Amino acid sequence: MKKISIIVLIMIMFYIVANMVWLKVVNNNIDEYLDKDNVSRELISYEGKKTNLEYYIITCNYKGVEKKLNQGEKVNQIFKKSGKTPLMIAATLPNFKDAIKMSQILIKEGQM
């Protein structure tokens, strides 16, 4: 009887640990290292202006990015100034879905 209760207890503990790992690792799609401050340092200095293309990229403001690009903002200048490709810039964003969407927008508008 003791062996059965120990086995059941071990199985329950294993189930709890497996669920914790699943919730923490598998479902976590945010890289906590890259918060917005680190992203701004990783990308380039946006000079404190909250209406330029660099700031819109850092904050994942898709409408702002598309608006600036439609106004004739040269995305290639940002790539040359930072020495990074569109994918490298977008990869600094904390959420992988944001990184994919932003890289598609930037690649569509300019090439290095």
Secondary structure, 3 states (H helix, E strand, C coil): CHHHHHHHHHHHHHHHHHHHHHHHHHCCCECCCCCHHHHHHHCCCCCCCCCCHHHHHHCCCHHHHHHHHHCCCCHHHHHHHHCCCHHHHHCCCCEHHHHHHHHHHHHHHCCC
